[in-house]
Amino acid sequence: MTRTTDPRADAARITAELTGPGGPFELGVEQVLGAPIPLLRTRRRSMAELFHAGAAWGDHDYLVTADRTLTFAEHASAATALARALADRYGVGKGDRIGILAANTPEWVITFWAAQLLGAIAVGYNAWWSPREIAYGLRHTTPVVLIADDKRAATLDREIVGDIPVLTMTADLQRLIEDHPGRAPETDVAEDDPAVILYTSGTSGRPKGVVHSHRNLLAICDYHRFTDAMVAAMRGLEAGPGPSTKRFLLTSPLFHIASLHNLVIPRLATGAAVVMHTGSFDPARVLDLMQRQRVTNWGAVPTMVSRMLDHGVSGYDLSALSAFSLNAAPSSPAFHRRLRRELPTADVALTTSYGLTESGTAATVATPPVLSAHPDTVGTPILGVSVQIRDPEGHRLPDGTEGEICVRSPYVMLGYWNDPAATERAIDSERWLRTGDFGVLEEGRLRLSGRRSDLILRGGENVYPIEIENVLDEHPAVQESAVLGVADPDLGQQVAAVVVVADPADVTPEELRDFTAARLAYFKVPAQWVITAKPLPRNATGKVVRREIELETDPRDAQSS
């Protein structure tokens, strides 16, 4: 295959060959829910179809933990038996919800696939929820049965679950699987039937149940297959039929799209292994697992990576790691520089992306060369995705103009479960998703400004916290920071910053104010400071929960100005 010296030209040519007429990923445009959406001409039509194809990987590793390995064949047998048991014992059928409340385990994945075989809807509840939040989720999606790990099951009482049967992942699931060998029921589903509900991270207000269809999940799998083919072609190779030799590390919760939609599910399409870290994040255990299992790919939350770097990586053999991405939460250019400095593979393998639960997968991805040249970008739209920047009235804005990021693709959610009003606010009649995030498109690259809900209006000026946080993170003493708006009788809002350092006595507000003023306009410099050693509150996906940030702390722990 002839290659040029221009990687962008090579990528454009290879994409055209792969997706053009007669290509293995030939694209066409079809009407989906009333809107023109790019889709593969040849594609699977149900998750059950993908499941049966994935079982053919046989004795190759699928799910691997520190002390257990499940092959594709073993997983297929267990999921099939569980599907039969849920149908026979509990009457679960098409469209019914199967609730999953658990930390990461192979049984979580087995339960998900059992739901797909039944045409049921898997509901991934947040395993960190309080009893009150669990009760809300159960009332909201009304599962026929709830499958929980032992720790969560022990916290559930009749007031929370009502009449919903609760099955434990250790005793009950194992017994059901052993008692029901054989074939799963055959269920016909349409591409746009719901397959899964995952809840938004709930950084503001009550979490909403995001519904993704069979079409959404299968399109995401095809995107991952396309990416593998692209990488192979860029190296002058042809992607083989599989199974893949890649080994993906899973460290984020399965009730999040980064782990479920974009890691566990696509492996049935590619035959690669999922190396699953179980239990709370422990840098030493994770690094040991990466070394022993020869992990090749890791999509990590920045907080986890920061803890890993603080622990130190020099004593571990991470030479197999060839692809590394930062997911779920924003990360600053200063953090990228530290990562490249302390984890050598990141210099050639680091990617970052932009997406949200509602978008199903990343809307944009920044490849290593793009990220190196443009450290503030989150990349360009991936296969099948269109991105527009719009004004408050929904009109498209020209290149270089800031506005709301809107996304359309085959990956975008069906809508919010049992909430048509919220769905209508989020998705317009042409299936454009209003993300609520602000950004700018520059030569096809997306740069984030911040969340609409985080915007600070100071004396008529728009102030985006992420810009100030990125500057603060460059200060050598700052471990992390959060910028918020506080009420001000004159300006409407003032800028406040909570800065986390190792020892608050070593840093003064004046020092931080001068540092920020040298790099930003005067109206962006925080007027109120809290300097603390207490980490910022974060949710299960690593995002800062701004509503839980305390601006007033004990004077022994903080300094304010």
C-alpha positions as CSV (number, residue, x, y, z in Angstrom):
1,M,0.0,0.0,0.0
2,T,1.5,3.3,-1.0
3,R,2.0,5.8,1.8
4,T,2.7,9.5,1.8
5,T,4.7,11.6,4.2
6,D,1.5,13.4,5.4
7,P,-0.3,11.3,8.1
8,R,-3.5,13.3,7.6
9,A,-3.5,12.6,3.8
10,D,-2.8,8.9,4.6
11,A,-5.7,8.8,7.1
12,A,-8.1,10.4,4.7
13,R,-7.2,8.0,1.9
14,I,-7.4,4.9,4.1
15,T,-10.8,6.1,5.5
16,A,-12.1,6.5,2.0
17,E,-10.9,3.0,1.0
18,L,-12.4,1.4,4.1
19,T,-15.7,3.2,4.0
20,G,-16.2,3.7,0.3
21,P,-18.1,1.5,-2.2
22,G,-17.1,-2.1,-1.8
23,G,-15.0,-1.4,1.4
24,P,-15.3,-3.5,4.5
25,F,-16.9,-0.6,6.3
26,E,-18.9,0.8,3.4
27,L,-21.1,3.7,4.7
28,G,-24.6,4.7,3.5
29,V,-27.1,7.2,4.8
30,E,-30.4,5.8,6.2
31,Q,-33.4,7.3,7.9
32,V,-33.2,6.6,11.7
33,L,-36.1,7.8,13.8
34,G,-36.8,10.5,11.2
35,A,-33.2,11.7,10.6
36,P,-30.5,10.9,8.0
37,I,-27.8,8.9,9.9
38,P,-24.6,7.4,8.4
39,L,-24.6,3.6,8.9
40,L,-22.6,0.6,7.7
41,R,-24.3,-1.1,4.8
42,T,-23.4,-4.5,6.2
43,R,-24.0,-4.7,9.9
44,R,-25.4,-6.8,12.7
45,R,-29.0,-6.0,13.7
46,S,-29.2,-7.2,17.4
47,M,-27.0,-7.7,20.4
48,A,-27.9,-11.4,20.5
49,E,-26.4,-11.7,17.0
50,L,-23.2,-10.2,18.3
51,F,-23.2,-12.4,21.3
52,H,-23.4,-15.6,19.2
53,A,-20.7,-14.4,16.9
54,G,-18.4,-13.6,19.9
55,A,-18.9,-17.1,21.4
56,A,-16.9,-18.3,18.4
57,W,-13.7,-16.9,19.9
58,G,-13.9,-20.1,22.0
59,D,-11.0,-20.7,24.4
60,H,-9.4,-17.2,24.0
61,D,-9.5,-15.0,27.1
62,Y,-12.5,-12.7,27.5
63,L,-12.7,-11.6,31.1
64,V,-9.6,-11.7,33.3
65,T,-9.2,-10.7,36.9
66,A,-6.3,-11.1,39.3
67,D,-7.4,-14.6,40.3
68,R,-9.8,-15.8,37.6
69,T,-10.1,-16.1,33.8
70,L,-13.3,-16.6,31.7
71,T,-12.9,-17.6,28.1
72,F,-15.4,-16.5,25.5
73,A,-16.9,-20.0,25.4
74,E,-17.2,-20.1,29.2
75,H,-18.8,-16.7,29.3
76,A,-21.2,-17.7,26.5
77,S,-22.3,-20.8,28.4
78,A,-22.9,-18.9,31.7
79,A,-24.8,-16.0,30.0
80,T,-27.0,-18.5,28.1
81,A,-27.8,-20.4,31.2
82,L,-28.6,-17.3,33.2
83,A,-30.9,-16.0,30.4
84,R,-32.8,-19.3,30.5
85,A,-33.0,-19.2,34.3
86,L,-34.3,-15.6,34.3
87,A,-36.9,-16.4,31.7
88,D,-38.1,-19.7,33.4
89,R,-37.9,-18.6,37.1
90,Y,-38.8,-14.9,36.9
91,G,-40.6,-14.6,33.6
92,V,-38.2,-12.0,32.2
93,G,-38.9,-11.3,28.5
94,K,-38.6,-8.7,25.8
95,G,-38.6,-5.1,27.1
96,D,-38.4,-6.1,30.8
97,R,-35.7,-4.4,32.9
98,I,-33.0,-6.4,34.6
99,G,-31.3,-4.3,37.3
100,I,-27.6,-4.6,38.1
101,L,-26.2,-3.1,41.3
102,A,-22.6,-4.1,41.8
103,A,-19.0,-3.3,41.6
104,N,-17.0,-4.6,38.6
105,T,-17.1,-8.4,38.4
106,P,-17.4,-10.9,35.6
107,E,-21.0,-11.6,36.8
108,W,-21.9,-8.0,36.0
109,V,-20.9,-8.7,32.4
110,I,-22.6,-12.1,32.3
111,T,-25.9,-10.5,33.5
112,F,-25.7,-7.8,30.9
113,W,-25.4,-10.4,28.1
114,A,-28.1,-12.5,29.5
115,A,-30.4,-9.5,29.3
116,Q,-29.5,-9.1,25.6
117,L,-30.3,-12.7,24.8
118,L,-33.8,-12.1,26.2
119,G,-34.4,-8.9,24.5
120,A,-34.6,-7.4,28.0
121,I,-33.1,-4.0,29.0
122,A,-30.1,-4.1,31.3
123,V,-30.1,-1.3,33.8
124,G,-26.7,-0.4,35.3
125,Y,-27.3,1.3,38.6
126,N,-24.5,3.3,40.2
127,A,-22.9,1.1,42.7
128,W,-21.9,4.1,44.8
129,W,-25.5,5.3,45.3
130,S,-26.9,5.8,48.7
131,P,-30.0,3.7,49.8
132,R,-32.2,6.7,48.9
133,E,-30.7,7.0,45.4
134,I,-31.1,3.2,44.9
135,A,-34.7,3.4,45.8
136,Y,-35.2,6.2,43.3
137,G,-33.5,4.2,40.6
138,L,-35.7,1.2,41.3
139,R,-38.9,3.2,41.2
140,H,-37.8,4.9,38.0
141,T,-37.0,1.8,35.9
142,T,-39.0,-0.8,37.7
143,P,-36.9,-3.9,37.1
144,V,-38.4,-7.4,37.1
145,V,-35.4,-8.6,39.1
146,L,-32.4,-7.0,40.7
147,I,-29.0,-8.6,40.6
148,A,-26.5,-7.3,43.2
149,D,-23.1,-8.2,44.6
150,D,-23.1,-9.3,48.2
151,K,-22.0,-5.9,49.6
152,R,-24.9,-4.0,48.0
153,A,-27.4,-6.8,48.6
154,A,-26.7,-6.6,52.4
155,T,-27.8,-2.9,52.4
156,L,-31.1,-3.5,50.7
157,D,-34.3,-3.8,52.7
158,R,-38.0,-4.1,51.8
159,E,-38.5,-0.3,52.0
160,I,-35.9,0.1,49.2
161,V,-36.7,-2.8,46.9
162,G,-40.4,-3.3,47.5
163,D,-41.4,-6.6,45.9
164,I,-38.5,-6.8,43.4
165,P,-36.6,-10.1,43.8
166,V,-32.9,-9.6,44.7
167,L,-30.4,-12.1,43.5
168,T,-26.8,-12.2,44.8
169,M,-24.0,-12.6,42.3
170,T,-22.2,-15.2,44.3
171,A,-24.7,-17.7,45.6
172,D,-27.9,-17.1,43.5
173,L,-26.3,-16.5,40.1
174,Q,-24.0,-19.5,40.4
175,R,-26.9,-21.7,41.4
176,L,-29.1,-20.5,38.6
177,I,-26.4,-21.0,36.0
178,E,-25.7,-24.5,37.2
179,D,-29.4,-25.4,37.2
180,H,-30.2,-24.1,33.7
181,P,-27.8,-25.4,31.0
182,G,-28.9,-25.2,27.4
183,R,-30.1,-22.8,24.9
184,A,-31.4,-19.3,25.6
185,P,-34.9,-18.2,24.4
186,E,-35.0,-16.8,20.9
187,T,-36.2,-13.2,20.9
188,D,-36.8,-10.9,17.9
189,V,-35.8,-7.3,18.4
190,A,-35.6,-4.3,16.2
191,E,-32.4,-2.2,15.8
192,D,-34.0,0.7,17.7
193,D,-35.3,-1.3,20.6
194,P,-33.8,-0.3,23.9
195,A,-30.8,-2.5,25.1
196,V,-29.4,-0.7,28.1
197,I,-30.1,2.1,30.5
198,L,-27.2,3.8,32.3
199,Y,-27.7,6.8,34.6
200,T,-26.1,10.2,34.1
201,S,-23.4,11.0,36.7
202,G,-25.7,13.4,38.5
203,T,-23.4,16.3,38.8
204,S,-26.5,18.5,39.1
205,G,-30.1,17.4,39.9
206,R,-31.4,13.9,39.9
207,P,-29.7,11.4,37.6
208,K,-31.5,10.6,34.4
209,G,-31.7,7.2,32.8
210,V,-30.0,7.3,29.4
211,V,-31.4,4.7,27.0
212,H,-29.2,3.2,24.3
213,S,-30.5,0.9,21.6
214,H,-29.2,-2.2,19.9
215,R,-28.3,0.0,16.9
216,N,-26.3,2.4,19.2
217,L,-24.2,-0.4,20.8
218,L,-23.6,-2.3,17.6
219,A,-22.5,0.9,15.8
220,I,-20.0,1.5,18.6
221,C,-18.6,-1.9,18.1
222,D,-18.3,-1.3,14.4
223,Y,-16.4,2.0,15.2
224,H,-13.9,0.0,17.3
225,R,-13.5,-2.5,14.5
226,F,-12.9,0.3,12.0
227,T,-10.3,1.9,14.3
228,D,-8.4,-1.4,14.4
229,A,-8.5,-1.6,10.6
230,M,-7.3,2.1,10.4
231,V,-4.4,1.5,12.7
232,A,-3.3,-1.6,10.8
233,A,-3.6,0.2,7.4
234,M,-1.6,3.1,8.6
235,R,1.2,0.6,9.4
236,G,0.9,-0.9,6.0
237,L,-0.8,-4.0,7.3
238,E,-4.2,-5.6,6.8
239,A,-6.5,-6.2,9.8
240,G,-6.9,-10.0,10.2
241,P,-10.1,-11.8,11.1
242,G,-9.1,-12.1,14.7
243,P,-9.1,-12.8,17.5
244,S,-7.2,-9.7,18.6
245,T,-4.1,-10.0,20.8
246,K,-4.9,-6.8,22.6
247,R,-5.5,-6.8,26.3
248,F,-7.6,-3.9,27.6
249,L,-7.4,-2.8,31.2
250,L,-10.8,-2.0,32.8
251,T,-10.6,0.3,35.9
252,S,-13.7,2.4,35.6
253,P,-17.2,1.3,36.7
254,L,-19.2,-0.9,34.3
255,F,-22.2,1.3,34.8
256,H,-20.4,3.9,32.7
257,I,-20.1,4.0,28.9
258,A,-16.3,4.1,28.9
259,S,-16.2,0.6,30.4
260,L,-19.4,-1.1,29.1
261,H,-20.1,0.4,25.7
262,N,-16.5,1.0,24.7
263,L,-14.5,-1.7,26.3
264,V,-16.5,-4.8,27.4
265,I,-19.1,-5.0,24.6
266,P,-16.8,-4.4,21.5
267,R,-14.5,-7.2,22.6
268,L,-17.1,-9.7,21.4
269,A,-16.6,-8.2,18.0
270,T,-12.8,-8.2,18.0
271,G,-11.9,-11.2,20.3
272,A,-9.6,-9.2,22.6
273,A,-9.3,-9.7,26.3
274,V,-10.7,-7.5,29.1
275,V,-8.3,-7.4,32.1
276,M,-10.7,-6.3,34.9
277,H,-9.4,-4.6,38.1
278,T,-11.8,-5.4,40.9
279,G,-12.2,-3.6,44.2
280,S,-11.3,0.0,45.0
281,F,-8.6,1.6,42.9
282,D,-5.2,0.8,44.3
283,P,-2.2,2.0,42.2
284,A,0.1,-0.8,43.3
285,R,-2.4,-3.5,42.6
286,V,-3.3,-2.0,39.2
287,L,0.3,-1.6,38.2
288,D,1.0,-5.2,39.2
289,L,-2.0,-6.4,37.2
290,M,-0.9,-4.4,34.1
291,Q,2.6,-5.9,34.4
292,R,1.5,-9.5,34.9
293,Q,-1.2,-9.5,32.3
294,R,0.8,-7.6,29.7
295,V,-1.9,-4.9,29.3
296,T,-1.7,-3.2,25.9
297,N,-4.6,-0.7,26.1
298,W,-5.8,1.5,29.0
299,G,-8.5,4.1,29.0
300,A,-8.1,5.8,32.3
301,V,-9.8,8.5,34.4
302,P,-7.2,11.3,35.1
303,T,-7.6,11.0,38.9
304,M,-6.5,7.3,38.7
305,V,-3.5,8.2,36.5
306,S,-2.5,11.0,38.9
307,R,-2.6,8.5,41.8
308,M,-0.6,6.0,39.8
309,L,2.1,8.6,39.0
310,D,2.2,9.7,42.6
311,H,2.8,6.0,43.6
312,G,5.6,5.7,40.9
313,V,5.7,3.6,37.8
314,S,9.5,3.1,37.4
315,G,9.5,-0.3,39.2
316,Y,7.0,-1.9,36.8
317,D,7.4,-3.4,33.4
318,L,4.7,-1.6,31.3
319,S,6.4,-2.1,28.0
320,A,3.3,-3.9,26.5
321,L,1.3,-0.7,27.0
322,S,0.9,0.7,23.4
323,A,-2.3,2.7,23.6
324,F,-3.3,5.1,26.4
325,S,-6.3,7.4,26.6
326,L,-7.7,9.8,29.2
327,N,-11.5,9.4,29.5
328,A,-14.5,10.6,31.4
329,A,-13.2,13.8,33.0
330,P,-11.2,16.8,31.6
331,S,-7.5,16.9,32.0
332,S,-5.2,19.9,31.6
333,P,-2.2,20.4,29.3
334,A,0.0,20.6,32.4
335,F,-1.2,17.1,33.4
336,H,-0.5,15.8,29.9
337,R,3.1,17.1,30.1
338,R,3.6,15.3,33.5
339,L,2.2,12.1,32.0
340,R,4.5,12.2,29.1
341,R,7.4,12.9,31.3
342,E,6.8,10.1,33.9
343,L,5.2,7.4,31.6
344,P,7.3,7.2,28.5
345,T,4.8,5.3,26.4
346,A,2.4,8.3,26.8
347,D,4.7,10.3,24.5
348,V,3.6,8.2,21.5
349,A,0.4,6.6,22.8
350,L,-1.6,9.3,24.6
351,T,-5.0,10.2,23.2
352,T,-7.9,12.1,24.7
353,S,-11.5,12.5,23.7
354,Y,-14.8,14.2,24.3
355,G,-18.1,12.5,24.9
356,L,-20.9,12.1,27.4
357,T,-23.2,9.3,28.4
358,E,-25.8,10.6,26.0
359,S,-23.4,10.4,23.0
360,G,-22.8,6.7,23.6
361,T,-19.1,6.9,22.8
362,A,-16.6,9.6,22.1
363,A,-17.8,12.3,19.7
364,T,-14.3,13.5,19.1
365,V,-10.8,11.9,19.6
366,A,-7.4,13.6,19.6
367,T,-4.7,11.3,18.2
368,P,-1.2,11.5,19.7
369,P,0.2,13.8,16.9
370,V,-2.8,16.1,17.1
371,L,-2.7,16.3,20.9
372,S,1.0,17.0,20.8
373,A,0.6,19.8,18.3
374,H,-2.6,21.2,19.9
375,P,-2.6,20.3,23.6
376,D,-5.9,22.1,24.3
377,T,-7.9,20.2,21.8
378,V,-10.2,17.1,22.3
379,G,-9.8,16.1,18.7
380,T,-11.9,15.7,15.6
381,P,-15.2,13.9,15.0
382,I,-14.9,10.1,14.8
383,L,-16.5,7.9,12.1
384,G,-20.2,8.7,11.6
385,V,-20.2,11.7,13.9
386,S,-21.2,15.3,12.9
387,V,-20.4,18.1,15.3
388,Q,-21.8,21.6,15.1
389,I,-21.4,24.7,17.3
390,R,-24.7,26.5,17.7
391,D,-26.0,29.7,19.3
392,P,-28.8,29.8,21.9
393,E,-31.5,29.8,19.2
394,G,-30.0,26.7,17.6
395,H,-28.4,28.4,14.6
396,R,-25.1,27.0,13.4
397,L,-22.1,29.2,14.1
398,P,-19.0,29.7,11.9
399,D,-15.6,28.2,12.5
400,G,-13.8,29.8,15.4
401,T,-17.0,31.0,17.2
402,E,-17.9,29.8,20.6
403,G,-21.2,28.2,21.3
404,E,-23.0,25.0,22.4
405,I,-21.6,21.7,21.1
406,C,-24.2,19.7,19.2
407,V,-23.7,16.1,18.1
408,R,-25.5,13.8,15.7
409,S,-24.4,10.1,15.0
410,P,-25.6,6.5,15.1
411,Y,-24.3,6.4,18.7
412,V,-26.5,9.1,20.2
413,M,-29.0,7.8,22.8
414,L,-32.7,7.1,22.1
415,G,-33.6,9.4,24.9
416,Y,-34.1,9.5,28.7
417,W,-36.1,6.7,30.2
418,N,-39.7,7.8,31.1
419,D,-38.9,11.4,30.6
420,P,-40.1,12.7,27.2
421,A,-39.8,16.4,28.3
422,A,-36.1,16.0,29.1
423,T,-35.6,14.0,25.9
424,E,-37.2,16.8,23.8
425,R,-34.9,19.4,25.4
426,A,-31.8,17.3,24.7
427,I,-32.5,16.0,21.2
428,D,-34.1,18.1,18.4
429,S,-36.4,16.8,15.6
430,E,-33.4,16.1,13.4
431,R,-31.7,14.0,16.1
432,W,-29.1,16.6,17.1
433,L,-28.0,16.2,20.7
434,R,-27.6,19.4,22.6
435,T,-24.7,18.6,24.9
436,G,-25.0,21.6,27.2
437,D,-21.2,22.0,26.8
438,F,-19.6,25.0,25.2
439,G,-16.7,24.9,22.7
440,V,-15.1,26.1,19.5
441,L,-14.4,24.3,16.2
442,E,-11.1,25.3,14.6
443,E,-10.0,23.5,11.4
444,G,-12.2,20.6,12.4
445,R,-10.7,20.3,15.9
446,L,-12.9,20.8,18.9
447,R,-11.8,22.9,21.9
448,L,-13.9,22.9,25.1
449,S,-14.8,26.0,27.0
450,G,-16.9,24.4,29.7
451,R,-20.3,23.3,30.9
452,R,-23.3,25.7,30.5
453,S,-24.1,24.9,34.1
454,D,-20.6,25.8,35.3
455,L,-20.5,29.2,33.4
456,I,-19.8,32.1,35.7
457,L,-21.3,35.5,34.6
458,R,-19.2,38.2,36.1
459,G,-20.2,41.7,35.4
460,G,-21.3,40.8,31.8
461,E,-18.2,38.7,31.1
462,N,-18.5,34.9,30.5
463,V,-15.9,33.1,32.7
464,Y,-15.3,29.3,32.1
465,P,-13.9,27.5,35.1
466,I,-11.9,25.0,33.0
467,E,-9.6,27.7,31.6
468,I,-8.7,29.0,35.1
469,E,-8.4,25.4,36.5
470,N,-5.9,24.6,33.7
471,V,-3.8,27.6,34.7
472,L,-3.9,26.7,38.4
473,D,-2.9,23.1,37.6
474,E,0.4,24.5,36.1
475,H,1.4,25.8,39.6
476,P,4.0,23.3,41.0
477,A,2.2,23.1,44.4
478,V,-1.3,22.6,43.1
479,Q,-2.6,19.0,43.0
480,E,-6.1,19.8,41.7
481,S,-8.4,22.7,41.7
482,A,-12.1,23.7,41.1
483,V,-13.4,27.1,40.2
484,L,-16.9,28.2,40.9
485,G,-19.1,31.3,40.8
486,V,-20.3,32.9,44.1
487,A,-23.0,35.5,44.4
488,D,-21.9,39.1,44.4
489,P,-24.2,42.1,44.9
490,D,-22.4,44.3,42.4
491,L,-21.1,42.0,39.7
492,G,-23.8,39.3,39.9
493,Q,-21.1,36.6,40.4
494,Q,-17.5,36.6,41.5
495,V,-14.9,33.9,40.8
496,A,-13.9,31.6,43.6
497,A,-11.2,28.9,43.6
498,V,-10.7,25.8,45.8
499,V,-7.1,24.7,45.5
500,V,-5.8,21.3,46.8
501,V,-2.2,21.2,47.9
502,A,-0.1,18.9,50.0
503,D,0.4,21.5,52.8
504,P,-1.9,24.6,52.9
505,A,0.7,26.4,55.0
506,D,3.1,26.4,52.1
507,V,0.9,28.4,49.7
508,T,-0.8,31.8,50.1
509,P,-3.8,33.3,48.2
510,E,-1.5,36.2,47.2
511,E,0.9,33.8,45.5
512,L,-1.9,32.0,43.6
513,R,-3.5,35.3,42.7
514,D,-0.3,36.7,41.2
515,F,0.4,33.4,39.4
516,T,-3.1,33.5,37.8
517,A,-3.0,37.2,37.0
518,A,0.2,36.8,35.0
519,R,-1.6,34.4,32.7
520,L,-5.3,35.4,32.6
521,A,-7.4,38.6,32.1
522,Y,-8.2,40.4,35.4
523,F,-11.8,39.4,35.5
524,K,-10.9,35.7,35.4
525,V,-8.6,35.9,38.5
526,P,-10.4,34.4,41.5
527,A,-11.4,36.9,44.2
528,Q,-12.0,34.2,46.8
529,W,-9.6,31.4,47.6
530,V,-9.8,28.2,49.6
531,I,-6.5,26.4,50.0
532,T,-6.9,22.9,51.4
533,A,-5.3,19.5,51.6
534,K,-8.8,17.8,51.3
535,P,-9.3,16.2,47.8
536,L,-12.2,17.5,45.7
537,P,-15.4,15.4,45.8
538,R,-15.8,13.2,42.7
539,N,-18.4,10.9,41.4
540,A,-17.9,7.3,40.2
541,T,-16.6,8.4,36.8
542,G,-14.0,10.8,38.2
543,K,-15.8,14.0,37.5
544,V,-15.7,16.7,40.2
545,V,-19.1,17.1,41.9
546,R,-19.2,20.9,42.2
547,R,-22.4,21.0,44.3
548,E,-20.5,19.2,47.1
549,I,-17.5,21.6,47.1
550,E,-17.2,23.5,50.4
551,L,-16.1,27.1,50.0
552,E,-15.9,27.6,53.7
553,T,-13.6,25.2,55.5
554,D,-11.9,24.9,58.9
555,P,-9.3,27.6,59.1
556,R,-6.8,25.0,60.2
557,D,-7.3,23.3,56.8
558,A,-7.7,26.3,54.5
559,Q,-6.9,29.9,53.8
560,S,-9.4,32.3,52.3
561,S,-9.1,35.8,50.8
